């Protein structure tokens, strides 16, 4: 599953911080999607 973010990378964030942010957003998105499926 691919997530595409429209925001450009904030320059004050290092690559590692930015990667960690994306991983956290992807994890939350997956949990949200799984949560919706479980309720059906």
ChimeraX commands (.cxc) that place a marker at each C-alpha (Angstrom):
marker #1 position 0.00,0.00,0.00 radius 0.5
marker #1 position 1.41,3.37,-0.98 radius 0.5
marker #1 position 0.60,6.69,0.62 radius 0.5
marker #1 position 1.34,9.88,-1.27 radius 0.5
marker #1 position 1.74,13.10,0.66 radius 0.5
marker #1 position 1.17,16.42,-1.07 radius 0.5
marker #1 position 3.28,18.29,1.47 radius 0.5
marker #1 position 6.88,18.90,0.53 radius 0.5
marker #1 position 9.48,17.88,3.08 radius 0.5
marker #1 position 10.09,20.62,5.67 radius 0.5
marker #1 position 13.73,21.56,5.28 radius 0.5
marker #1 position 14.29,21.82,9.03 radius 0.5
marker #1 position 13.67,18.09,9.38 radius 0.5
marker #1 position 16.52,15.70,8.78 radius 0.5
marker #1 position 15.98,12.75,6.44 radius 0.5
marker #1 position 15.70,10.36,9.39 radius 0.5
marker #1 position 13.09,12.54,11.11 radius 0.5
marker #1 position 11.10,12.84,7.88 radius 0.5
marker #1 position 11.25,9.07,7.25 radius 0.5
marker #1 position 10.11,8.44,10.84 radius 0.5
marker #1 position 7.21,10.88,10.35 radius 0.5
marker #1 position 6.07,9.08,7.19 radius 0.5
marker #1 position 6.35,5.67,8.87 radius 0.5
marker #1 position 4.23,6.92,11.77 radius 0.5
marker #1 position 1.59,8.33,9.39 radius 0.5
marker #1 position 1.54,5.10,7.39 radius 0.5
marker #1 position 1.19,3.06,10.60 radius 0.5
marker #1 position -1.68,5.24,11.80 radius 0.5
marker #1 position -3.35,5.02,8.38 radius 0.5
marker #1 position -3.04,1.23,8.38 radius 0.5
marker #1 position -4.43,1.00,11.92 radius 0.5
marker #1 position -7.30,3.29,10.92 radius 0.5
marker #1 position -8.08,1.19,7.84 radius 0.5
marker #1 position -7.87,-2.04,9.86 radius 0.5
marker #1 position -10.05,-0.51,12.57 radius 0.5
marker #1 position -12.74,0.34,10.02 radius 0.5
marker #1 position -12.63,-3.19,8.59 radius 0.5
marker #1 position -12.98,-4.74,12.06 radius 0.5
marker #1 position -16.15,-2.75,12.79 radius 0.5
marker #1 position -17.99,-4.05,9.70 radius 0.5
marker link #1:1,2 radius 0.2
marker link #1:2,3 radius 0.2
marker link #1:3,4 radius 0.2
marker link #1:4,5 radius 0.2
marker link #1:5,6 radius 0.2
marker link #1:6,7 radius 0.2
marker link #1:7,8 radius 0.2
marker link #1:8,9 radius 0.2
marker link #1:9,10 radius 0.2
marker link #1:10,11 radius 0.2
marker link #1:11,12 radius 0.2
marker link #1:12,13 radius 0.2
marker link #1:13,14 radius 0.2
marker link #1:14,15 radius 0.2
marker link #1:15,16 radius 0.2
marker link #1:16,17 radius 0.2
marker link #1:17,18 radius 0.2
marker link #1:18,19 radius 0.2
marker link #1:19,20 radius 0.2
marker link #1:20,21 radius 0.2
marker link #1:21,22 radius 0.2
marker link #1:22,23 radius 0.2
marker link #1:23,24 radius 0.2
marker link #1:24,25 radius 0.2
marker link #1:25,26 radius 0.2
marker link #1:26,27 radius 0.2
marker link #1:27,28 radius 0.2
marker link #1:28,29 radius 0.2
marker link #1:29,30 radius 0.2
marker link #1:30,31 radius 0.2
marker link #1:31,32 radius 0.2
marker link #1:32,33 radius 0.2
marker link #1:33,34 radius 0.2
marker link #1:34,35 radius 0.2
marker link #1:35,36 radius 0.2
marker link #1:36,37 radius 0.2
marker link #1:37,38 radius 0.2
marker link #1:38,39 radius 0.2
marker link #1:39,40 radius 0.2
view
